[in-house]
Amino acid sequence: MTRVQIQADKPAVTIDHGPAAAETRLILAHGAGAGITSPFLAAVADLLVERGLSLTLFEFGYMAGRRDGGPKRPPPRAEALVEEYRATVAALRKKHPRQTLVIGGKSLGGRVASLIADELYAHGEIAGLVCLGYPFHPPGKPDQLRTEHLKRLHCPALIVQGERDPFGSRTEIENIGLSRKIAFAWMSDGDHDFGPRGRSGFTRKGNLAAAADAVAAFVAKLPRAR
C-alpha cells in the first residue's frame, strides 16, 4: 500500500494495480464496512488487470483510521466524503497526468463518486463512472431512495448490480426513471457482492468475471477526457 497526499495532513491510503502505461485509470473506493483489501475488491482488481485495465483503489480517512488502530465507528454520510474523493482525484490527476480517469467504487464508494461525477465530467477531469453494487436504498427500506441525482446524470455511467441485491434489486430499479446515460450490467441471481444462491445454476466466480467484462467493455468505449 502507498499513500497519496490529498491534503497536507491527510494522505490517502491507495493500492495501484495494472499497467502504469494504460490510457485509462479506474479509481475505485470501498464500501461502508470493508476497505480496499476486502476479498471483493481484491478479486475485482485482479480480474480487471487481466483485462488490461489500470486501477487505483483508495480508502477514505475513516477506514484508513481503523487500519491504523483507530476506533471502529460507523462510516460518515456519503455527502461528508465528497471532498475527500474530489481531493483524491485531483492528487491522482497530478500523479498520472497522461491517463484518462474513470471514478467509482463499491457500494458507498460508488455512491460518493456518483455525487461528484457530473462536476468532474463537465470540467474534463474524468471520462466516466463505474458503480459496483450501488446502494439505491437501505435494505428493507425501498421507499428511501438515493437516486435523485441519478435521474439527471450527464456523465456516462455503468452500474453493475446483483439481480437480487437487497440495496436495490432488478425488479425495483427497472421501474425507476434514471438518466439514459446510465447503463446496467445485471449479475445473474447476484446479491450485493454478486453472489448467487447455491441452486441458481450461477456462481460468484462467473458473476465476478461477467462484472469485469462489463466494466472493461464500458471503459474501452469511453472517449478520452479533455
VENCORGI-V838744 format. One record per residue. PSI is psi in whole degrees, 0 to 359 (999 if undefined). Layout:
<<PSI> <PSI>>
//
This chain:
<<146> <177> <131> <127> <111> <337> <165> <326> <16> <77> <141> <137> <127> <157> <124> <142> <151> <181> <127> <338> <2> <149> <328> <140> <126> <123> <123> <128> <165> <176> <182> <323> <355> <139> <199> <354> <14> <151> <323> <306> <325> <317> <316> <317> <314> <317> <322> <324> <319> <333> <13> <11> <154> <135> <153> <121> <136> <153> <136> <158> <324> <324> <320> <326> <322> <319> <329> <10> <8> <173> <151> <86> <160> <151> <152> <167> <151> <320> <331> <348> <357> <313> <324> <319> <316> <317> <324> <319> <316> <318> <320> <332> <323> <323> <327> <67> <340> <356> <143> <135> <140> <133> <163> <204> <179> <124> <250> <317> <321> <324> <316> <315> <321> <334> <337> <1> <313> <319> <310> <324> <318> <330> <4> <18> <336> <164> <344> <180> <135> <121> <127> <102> <67> <135> <80> <329> <160> <148> <133> <3> <65> <344> <347> <69> <147> <55> <0> <315> <338> <344> <335> <19> <134> <338> <132> <133> <149> <128> <118> <118> <138> <140> <333> <34> <125> <345> <4> <98> <168> <317> <318> <312> <328> <346> <4> <134> <99> <168> <144> <351> <349> <122> <151> <144> <114> <125> <122> <118> <22> <151> <202> <335> <16> <10> <129> <168> <154> <325> <13> <338> <357> <166> <156> <319> <316> <319> <321> <320> <319> <322> <316> <320> <317> <317> <315> <318> <320> <312> <321> <332> <351> <140> <154> <141> <152> <999>>
//
